[in-house]
Amino acid sequence: MRNLIFFIYKYYVFFMFFILEVAAFMLIYRFNNYQRASFVNYTTGVTSSFYTVVSNTHDYFNLRRVNDSLQIENARLRSELLTSYYKNNFTPTQVNDTLYKQQYEYIPAQVVSNSVTKRNNYITLNRGRLHGIEPEMGVISENGIVGIVMNVSDHYCTVLSLLNNNCKISAKLQKNGAFGSLVWDGDDSKFAALRDVNKHVPLLTNDLIITSNFSTIFPEGIPIGKIYAHSLDAGDNFHTIKVELFTDFSSVSTVYVIRNLLKQEQQDLQATIKQ
């Protein structure tokens, strides 16, 4: 107690000054409208700035949850697109709600590892067997083809990137349906080559390249890229086509894994033909 009294006695001048200052501000605030309005505006501005910082901070940490929700919603919407269904019109008396049957489902995923500078590049996703992922499922981004699922664990999977010499995609020209095989030549992550397109097929720069209907991995019509350059040497039977890819592999982060609900049925039938 004696120490407290000694402390107050030692600094009583400061305490008296502080008390008088507070009293002066209170009198000014109470009896002067201009000063009162200025003080209210100042405190309102400070409070608003504080709440803005708090709100922005909350929004920042909430972005991941919002992004996950949007990705799930996008996957649901993709699954409802008409291209994810096949027409089930084997009878002329088919009713509307059974005319189309779903063939493709989309599973959202995030890229956790990616390479673009190697000759054979791979991608790792944060989805695995427990999420319904299986080998040989297609992977796409918002812009186009990404690759094909290769190996799967419970919680992760590795993807054979389109930027891999062992990855081959069945593709075609959107305008006329002429088909070929899309492969990466290992030079530039922005470009790939479309091979086996017959020399009689007319081509133009910027012609769109999409997935064909010959694949059990990707639905028909998924964007791949556009023709950047093409040539036809004398004596060749096929065009040399350089395709500018729509997917930016250096920044891809959000992807969708495609499940073909009829894949096994088609493969089983084709296996009987090979036998």
C-alpha positions as CSV (number, residue, x, y, z in Angstrom):
1,M,0.0,0.0,0.0
2,R,2.8,2.3,0.9
3,N,4.4,1.7,-2.5
4,L,1.2,2.6,-4.3
5,I,1.0,5.9,-2.3
6,F,4.6,6.6,-3.1
7,F,4.0,5.9,-6.8
8,I,1.0,8.2,-7.0
9,Y,2.9,10.9,-5.0
10,K,5.9,10.6,-7.4
11,Y,3.8,11.0,-10.6
12,Y,0.9,13.1,-9.2
13,V,1.7,15.9,-11.7
14,F,1.1,13.5,-14.6
15,F,-2.1,12.1,-13.2
16,M,-3.4,15.7,-12.5
17,F,-2.6,16.7,-16.1
18,F,-4.3,13.6,-17.5
19,I,-7.4,14.1,-15.4
20,L,-7.6,17.8,-16.4
21,E,-7.1,16.9,-20.1
22,V,-9.9,14.4,-20.0
23,A,-12.2,16.9,-18.3
24,A,-11.3,19.6,-20.9
25,F,-12.1,17.3,-23.8
26,M,-15.4,16.3,-22.1
27,L,-16.3,20.0,-21.7
28,I,-15.4,20.8,-25.3
29,Y,-17.3,17.7,-26.6
30,R,-20.4,18.6,-24.5
31,F,-20.7,22.4,-25.2
32,N,-19.3,22.7,-28.8
33,N,-21.3,21.2,-31.6
34,Y,-18.5,21.5,-34.2
35,Q,-15.9,19.7,-32.0
36,R,-18.5,17.1,-31.1
37,A,-19.2,16.4,-34.7
38,S,-15.5,16.2,-35.6
39,F,-14.9,13.8,-32.7
40,V,-17.8,11.6,-33.8
41,N,-16.6,11.6,-37.4
42,Y,-13.1,10.7,-36.3
43,T,-14.1,7.9,-34.0
44,T,-16.5,6.6,-36.7
45,G,-13.7,6.6,-39.3
46,V,-11.4,4.8,-36.9
47,T,-14.0,2.2,-36.1
48,S,-14.9,1.7,-39.7
49,S,-11.3,1.2,-40.6
50,F,-10.9,-1.3,-37.9
51,Y,-13.9,-3.3,-38.9
52,T,-12.8,-3.2,-42.6
53,V,-9.5,-4.7,-41.6
54,V,-11.2,-7.4,-39.5
55,S,-13.6,-8.1,-42.4
56,N,-10.9,-8.3,-45.0
57,T,-8.9,-10.6,-42.8
58,H,-11.9,-12.9,-42.3
59,D,-12.6,-12.9,-46.0
60,Y,-9.0,-13.8,-46.8
61,F,-9.0,-16.8,-44.5
62,N,-12.5,-17.8,-45.7
63,L,-11.4,-17.9,-49.4
64,R,-10.3,-21.5,-49.3
65,R,-13.7,-22.6,-48.0
66,V,-15.5,-20.5,-50.6
67,N,-13.3,-21.8,-53.4
68,D,-13.9,-25.4,-52.3
69,S,-17.7,-24.8,-52.4
70,L,-17.5,-23.2,-55.8
71,Q,-15.4,-26.1,-57.1
72,I,-17.9,-28.6,-55.9
73,E,-20.8,-26.6,-57.4
74,N,-18.9,-26.4,-60.7
75,A,-18.4,-30.2,-60.7
76,R,-22.1,-30.7,-60.1
77,L,-23.0,-28.3,-63.0
78,R,-20.5,-30.1,-65.3
79,S,-22.2,-33.4,-64.4
80,E,-25.5,-31.9,-65.4
81,L,-24.3,-30.7,-68.9
82,L,-25.9,-32.5,-71.8
83,T,-22.5,-33.6,-72.9
84,S,-22.3,-35.7,-69.7
85,Y,-25.3,-37.8,-70.9
86,Y,-26.0,-40.2,-73.7
87,K,-29.3,-40.4,-75.6
88,N,-31.4,-43.4,-74.6
89,N,-33.8,-43.3,-77.5
90,F,-34.1,-47.0,-78.4
91,T,-37.9,-46.8,-78.5
92,P,-40.2,-44.2,-80.2
93,T,-42.4,-44.0,-77.2
94,Q,-39.6,-42.8,-74.8
95,V,-40.8,-40.3,-72.3
96,N,-38.8,-37.1,-71.7
97,D,-37.3,-37.9,-68.3
98,T,-35.7,-41.1,-69.5
99,L,-34.5,-39.8,-72.9
100,Y,-31.0,-39.0,-71.5
101,K,-28.9,-41.1,-69.2
102,Q,-25.9,-39.8,-67.3
103,Q,-22.5,-41.1,-68.5
104,Y,-20.0,-38.8,-66.9
105,E,-19.4,-37.5,-63.4
106,Y,-16.9,-34.8,-62.3
107,I,-14.8,-35.0,-59.1
108,P,-13.2,-31.7,-58.0
109,A,-9.5,-31.8,-56.9
110,Q,-6.5,-29.5,-56.2
111,V,-3.0,-29.8,-57.7
112,V,-0.5,-30.4,-54.9
113,S,2.5,-31.1,-57.1
114,N,3.3,-30.3,-60.7
115,S,6.2,-30.3,-63.2
116,V,6.4,-28.7,-66.6
117,T,10.1,-28.6,-67.4
118,K,10.9,-32.3,-67.7
119,R,10.4,-34.4,-70.8
120,N,7.9,-36.6,-68.9
121,N,5.9,-34.5,-66.5
122,Y,3.5,-35.7,-63.8
123,I,0.9,-34.0,-61.6
124,T,-0.2,-35.0,-58.1
125,L,-3.8,-34.4,-56.9
126,N,-5.3,-34.4,-53.4
127,R,-7.9,-36.9,-54.3
128,G,-7.6,-40.7,-54.2
129,R,-9.3,-44.1,-53.9
130,L,-11.5,-42.9,-51.0
131,H,-12.8,-40.1,-53.2
132,G,-13.7,-42.5,-56.1
133,I,-10.6,-41.9,-58.2
134,E,-9.4,-44.8,-60.3
135,P,-6.5,-45.2,-62.9
136,E,-7.3,-44.1,-66.5
137,M,-9.7,-41.4,-65.5
138,G,-9.4,-38.1,-67.4
139,V,-8.4,-34.9,-65.8
140,I,-9.4,-31.4,-67.1
141,S,-9.1,-27.8,-65.9
142,E,-11.5,-24.9,-66.5
143,N,-9.8,-24.3,-69.8
144,G,-9.0,-27.8,-71.2
145,I,-7.3,-31.1,-71.0
146,V,-4.8,-31.7,-68.2
147,G,-3.9,-35.5,-68.3
148,I,-4.9,-39.0,-67.3
149,V,-4.9,-40.6,-63.8
150,M,-2.1,-43.1,-63.5
151,N,-1.5,-44.3,-59.9
152,V,-3.9,-44.0,-57.0
153,S,-3.5,-44.2,-53.2
154,D,-6.2,-43.7,-50.6
155,H,-6.0,-39.9,-50.5
156,Y,-3.9,-38.9,-53.6
157,C,-3.3,-39.8,-57.2
158,T,-0.7,-39.1,-59.8
159,V,-1.6,-37.9,-63.2
160,L,0.2,-38.5,-66.5
161,S,0.4,-34.9,-67.7
162,L,-0.4,-34.0,-71.2
163,L,3.2,-32.7,-71.1
164,N,4.4,-36.3,-71.1
165,N,5.7,-38.2,-74.1
166,N,3.7,-41.2,-73.0
167,C,0.4,-39.3,-73.0
168,K,-1.7,-39.6,-76.2
169,I,-5.1,-38.0,-76.6
170,S,-7.7,-38.8,-79.3
171,A,-8.6,-35.4,-80.8
172,K,-10.4,-33.9,-83.7
173,L,-11.1,-30.6,-85.5
174,Q,-14.3,-29.1,-84.3
175,K,-15.3,-27.7,-87.7
176,N,-15.2,-31.0,-89.8
177,G,-14.5,-33.9,-87.4
178,A,-11.2,-34.9,-88.9
179,F,-9.4,-36.8,-86.1
180,G,-5.9,-37.5,-85.1
181,S,-3.7,-38.1,-82.0
182,L,-2.5,-35.3,-79.8
183,V,1.0,-35.7,-78.4
184,W,3.6,-33.5,-76.7
185,D,6.9,-33.1,-78.4
186,G,8.8,-32.1,-75.3
187,D,9.8,-28.6,-76.4
188,D,7.3,-26.0,-75.0
189,S,4.6,-26.5,-72.3
190,K,2.3,-24.2,-74.4
191,F,2.2,-26.3,-77.5
192,A,1.5,-29.9,-78.6
193,A,1.4,-31.7,-82.0
194,L,-1.7,-33.2,-83.7
195,R,-0.7,-36.1,-85.8
196,D,-2.3,-38.4,-88.4
197,V,-4.6,-35.8,-89.9
198,N,-5.0,-36.7,-93.6
199,K,-3.5,-34.3,-96.2
200,H,-6.9,-33.8,-97.9
201,V,-8.4,-32.2,-94.7
202,P,-8.5,-28.4,-95.1
203,L,-6.9,-26.5,-92.2
204,L,-6.8,-22.9,-91.1
205,T,-4.8,-21.2,-88.3
206,N,-7.0,-20.9,-85.1
207,D,-9.1,-23.9,-86.0
208,L,-10.3,-25.4,-82.7
209,I,-9.1,-28.8,-81.5
210,I,-11.4,-30.8,-79.2
211,T,-11.6,-34.4,-77.8
212,S,-13.1,-37.0,-80.1
213,N,-15.7,-39.5,-79.4
214,F,-13.2,-42.4,-79.7
215,S,-12.1,-42.3,-76.1
216,T,-13.5,-43.9,-73.0
217,I,-11.5,-41.4,-70.9
218,F,-12.8,-38.0,-72.0
219,P,-16.2,-36.9,-73.2
220,E,-16.4,-35.7,-76.7
221,G,-16.0,-31.9,-77.2
222,I,-13.6,-31.0,-74.4
223,P,-11.5,-28.0,-75.6
224,I,-7.8,-28.8,-76.1
225,G,-6.4,-25.9,-78.1
226,K,-6.3,-24.2,-81.5
227,I,-4.0,-24.6,-84.5
228,Y,-1.0,-22.3,-84.2
229,A,0.7,-23.4,-87.4
230,H,0.5,-26.1,-90.0
231,S,2.4,-27.4,-93.0
232,L,2.3,-30.1,-95.6
233,D,5.6,-31.2,-97.2
234,A,5.6,-32.6,-100.7
235,G,5.1,-36.4,-100.7
236,D,3.6,-36.4,-97.1
237,N,0.2,-38.0,-96.5
238,F,-0.4,-36.2,-93.2
239,H,-0.3,-32.6,-92.1
240,T,2.3,-31.3,-89.6
241,I,0.1,-29.4,-87.0
242,K,1.3,-27.3,-84.1
243,V,-1.5,-26.8,-81.5
244,E,-1.5,-24.0,-79.0
245,L,-2.9,-25.5,-75.7
246,F,-5.7,-23.8,-73.8
247,T,-4.5,-25.1,-70.4
248,D,-1.7,-23.1,-68.8
249,F,0.3,-25.9,-67.1
250,S,2.5,-23.5,-65.3
251,S,-0.4,-22.2,-63.2
252,V,-3.0,-25.0,-63.2
253,S,-4.3,-25.5,-59.6
254,T,-8.0,-26.5,-59.7
255,V,-9.0,-29.5,-61.8
256,Y,-11.8,-32.0,-62.3
257,V,-11.4,-35.8,-62.6
258,I,-13.9,-37.5,-65.0
259,R,-15.6,-40.7,-64.2
260,N,-17.1,-42.5,-67.2
261,L,-20.0,-44.6,-65.8
262,L,-20.2,-46.7,-69.0
263,K,-16.4,-47.2,-69.4
264,Q,-16.3,-50.8,-68.1
265,E,-19.2,-51.9,-70.3
266,Q,-17.6,-50.5,-73.4
267,Q,-14.2,-52.0,-72.6
268,D,-15.7,-55.4,-71.8
269,L,-17.5,-55.4,-75.2
270,Q,-14.4,-54.3,-77.1
271,A,-12.3,-57.0,-75.4
272,T,-14.6,-59.7,-76.8
273,I,-13.8,-58.3,-80.3
274,K,-10.1,-58.5,-79.8
275,Q,-10.4,-62.2,-78.7
